Amino acid sequence: MNFRVTPDEREQIVANMTKAGMSDLSKYMRMMLIHGEVNVISKFEVIAINKLLIELGCIGNNVNQIARVANSTSKVFKAELVELIEMQKSIDSHLRDMLKHHQV
């Protein structure tokens, strides 16, 4: 796909790309065309989110272990555990989507 812009339009596009903290014009243009905006998060935020994803994975493992105990001893309500697992999956999915749609 190719299209033309005037020199003034190119200058404005490059200025907007730079303001968004990006240096790859092709990537910037794709993000703008697909998503209509570019939301840049800092590397610090990405590191924090990645750590959070790891923690959520650990929580999911713990919930699964509790579920196994609950199924074998019937000491915990299964519906509550299923709800916890679904909540963890939802949080994980939202964070992954957020990372996928942001540029660092």
N, C-alpha and C positions, 0 to 999 in steps of 0.2 A: 504494500500500500504506500503510495507516494502522494504528497500534496505540497503545494507551494504556499509560502508566506512572504510578505513584504519584508524588507530589511528592518523596518520599525517593529513589525510583529515578532520577528525572530528575536530582536533585542529584548522585547518585553517577555517573551517566553523564556529566554535564557535568564533574565533577571528574576523571574518567578521561580525558576528551577533552583537558582543559587540561593534565593531567599528561603526555599524549602530545605536547604542543606544538601541538595543533590548535585552530582557532577555528570551523570550519565543522561544525556538528552533523550536518547531512545527509551530508556527505562522511565524517565519522567513523563514523556509523551504517552507511553502505554498506560501508565497508572492514571493519568488524567483522562484519557479516552475511555478506559474501562470503568474507573471508579468515580470520575468527575472531580476528584480532589486528591491531594497528596498530604497525608498526615505523617509527619516525621516525628519519631520518638528518639530520645537520646540512647546512646549505647548503654548508659547506666540503667535506663528503664528496661532495655532489652535483657540485660543481665539479671535484673530483679525479676522480670517476668519468667525468664528461664529457670531461675531458682524456685520460683513459685510453682512452676509446672512440675519440677522434680518433687517438691513437697507434696503436691496434689497426687502424684503417682504413689508416693509413700503412704499417704492417707488412704488411697484406694486399696493398696495392698493390705493395710491394717483392717480396713472394713471387710475385705474378703476373708481375712483370717477370723474375724469376729463372726462372720456369717457361717463359716465352717463349724465353729464351736457351737453357734446357736442351732444349727441344723442337727448337730449330733447330741446336744444336751437339752434342747428346747428351753433354754433359759432367757433367750432374747426374742423379741417379736420380729418375725421375718419381714413383715411389711415395713417396719421402720428401717431395717437394714437395706432393703431394696430402694427405699426413698433416699437414703444416704448415698448409695452407689449412684443412683441417677443424678443426684445433685452434683456429685463429684465429676461425673461424666460431662454434665452441662457446663460446669465451670471450666473444665479442661478444654472443651470444644470452643468456648467463647475466647479463652486466652489464645488458643492456637489460631483462630480466625483473626484475632487482633494482630498477632505477630505477622500473619501472612499478608495482611493489608497495609502494613506500615513499612516504610523504607528507613534503613539505618545508614 
